[in-house]
């Protein structure tokens, strides 16, 4: 079964033509945040046609839909990513139902094979490339201070930040630069691996809430929040902050403060730095904060409602962050 929707249809058409009768079904109703009712239709189709594998072409939404099918059927996934989401490298699934997004881990949803082709990302508009790249940066940032971080994952996360911070300004300047696109995919792969092997903190909980409850776009929300979540955690994760500064400086983003460096990278590539710009409203802050600040959230700094509200208010405005202010 071939899973692809929206702009990726052109690539799905080529793959379908090459595979011929091996494609027993195509599912194109790919929806952001993977609503349960849509996922159920995809699962039913896979069972009806007796598919024995899934080819997922596209960004995180296509991969997420394929994972929803694999979770219920056990079918293997071959992923062909066209963005820098990184979800193709993880065993993490996510489903949205009743304005709440639920995530979990299941090895059945981890793609068996991933094919990275920079040519397939050239058609990705510059603004989407930028936001998608910042989404990958967010995975790396939180992986650096996750409780389950290992010496290997720490090194790879730092390398992923360096690769993305070096590649994304070049992609923004010249979207046809295949070397830069390839370097960005390399960084995104490391980001996905980091996401899949460590754990995430307050930043990802906020972004899951923004998507599941308020239907905000996934990558732009990550881009708008990550600098302020980094500032919130700065004083409680000094080794992670030092690694971020090293990686950003090595990529030509001169900074002494990790949160400011991440913000500067986003501004430089034209990625969102303000939640207001992606549709979030000030009046939603109390409700969103209460959803995020639940017991059991693992994060370097203790998370309470006031802390989450502070992150959201800073991100709503989008000014240069300050670790001290957070």
Secondary structure as UniProt FT lines:
FT   STRAND          2..3
FT   HELIX           6..8
FT   HELIX           9..19
FT   HELIX           20..22
FT   STRAND          26..27
FT   TURN            32..33
FT   HELIX           36..48
FT   TURN            49..50
FT   STRAND          53..58
FT   HELIX           60..73
FT   STRAND          76..81
FT   HELIX           87..89
FT   STRAND          92..97
FT   TURN            98..99
FT   STRAND          100..105
FT   HELIX           107..109
FT   STRAND          113..114
FT   HELIX           118..121
FT   TURN            122..123
FT   HELIX           126..144
FT   TURN            147..148
FT   HELIX           151..173
FT   TURN            175..176
FT   HELIX           178..197
FT   HELIX           202..214
FT   HELIX           218..233
FT   HELIX           234..236
FT   HELIX           238..250
FT   TURN            251..252
FT   HELIX           258..269
FT   HELIX           276..278
FT   HELIX           282..284
FT   HELIX           285..292
FT   TURN            295..296
FT   HELIX           305..317
FT   TURN            323..325
//
